[in-house]
Amino acid sequence: MRIAFLLPLILLVAGCTASGEVVNDESPDLDTLLAEELANVPEPKPMEEELPEEPEDLPKPVPDPCSGVYCQARTMICPDGILSTCQEQCENSTCVSCFPSCSGHNAPCQPVWSCLPWSGCLDGISKRTCIDINRCDSTNDKPAELAGCTIPEPVTPPTNTTENTTSQNETNETVNVTFAIFLSAIQCDAPGNDAVRENWPGEWVAITNNGTEQNLTNWTVHDADGNVYNLTNFTFPENWTILLHSGTGDDNATDLFWGKGPIWNNDDDTAFLVNATNETVSELSC
């Protein structure tokens, strides 16, 4: 390589012929010639690093709408004691309900009924809805969903004597005032077992308005044990009776629900109706 190219120069510098005679004593020295020759040799080019080819555009991943969504497992004990389970599935970020099945079990499916509270009395009929928790597709032993009912006859409202100091003629006079809104009836002992939540609405107290429409904001109903129901934002139609039930249910034009229960002692309790100025305007015992 480089040595092969420099060999004639070396011989020339040595000043020798083929016979070994000196040709020129004034020839440059060997070190100078080598330095010049090396200076003229081009530097080797560095190898170019091959870059990897850029990949073609790949489609962007579509986000999973169900990522991070946890769906529950539903269970049910079948009539033969076997636990049936199904797993809810996620679709478009929403869990789709499933219903455990008791099909294929040896014991026959036995309905287990759960009933909502009775509705108010309307046209002599009270209603409720009962569903079979086991979904046996059977009406065996299904409780009644319709029952006859009557609204209690109102009792005679109490009277009170008060002094009117705001008459237009600015004279004081004593007048008899009849309370238009009063407690007209009470059912302290609900049918059935008080330990069963569905029976609680069977106890109630009736509130009657014999006068014109009244707003009962800040009026309350309470018992002797400190259970209080607030009639806030309730407008009482004229000549109307409404039942205030213990337990839970949907309030409507004829029925209100306390939200807890049981409220009244079965054989000895008193209901109090208190107005917005904290005056007891009516009380009724059972």
Secondary structure, 3 states (H helix, E strand, C coil): CHHHHHHHHHHHHHCECCCCCECCCCCCCHHHHHHHHHHHCCCCCCCCCCCCCCCCCCCCCCCCCCCCCCCCEEEEECCCCCEEEEECEEECCEEECCCCCCCCCCCCCCCCEEECCCCCCECCEEECCEEECCCCCCCCCCCCCEEECCCCCCCCCCEEEEEECCCCCCCCEEEEEECCEEEEEEECCCCCCCCCHHHHHHCEEEEEECCCCEECCCCEEECCCCCEEECCCCEECCCEEEEEECCCCCCCCCEEECCCCCCCCCCCCEEEEECCCCCEEEEEEC
